[in-house]
């Protein structure tokens, strides 16, 4: 494995990692995600989990909500964040995943969503089916 000299230390390329596309505090870089996370954070987490490793969206949403009532929603969150970092070889920021998900959970979920959008290469649109209007039928006498 290639070695990279960083700040008088030698780290493997894997340890150095790739930086996140947006910072943890970049919630307002994507207002749609910010608002979605504000109003339904468990739903956003569930969608992220599905994109990260194919876990059922509804199950993760419910788990996040139930554990949130006990102040422990960070447990599944830290696991999914770790999988996301490994999947894209993302660098762990100055704060460890456990601290970020425990103390800055909403910002972390939004950062993960922005990362998934950036990795998808296109704008992310929630999967909502459009409502079709029923055709108007006229009767003759």
Secondary structure, DSSP 4 states (H G I P E B T S, - for coil): --EEEETTEEEEHHHH-BPPSS-TT-GGGSHHHHHHHHH-HHHHHHHHHHHHH---HHHHHHHHHHHHHTT-THHHHHHHHHHHHHHHTBPP-SS-HHHHHHHSHHHHHHHHHHHHHHHHTS------PPPPPPPP-----
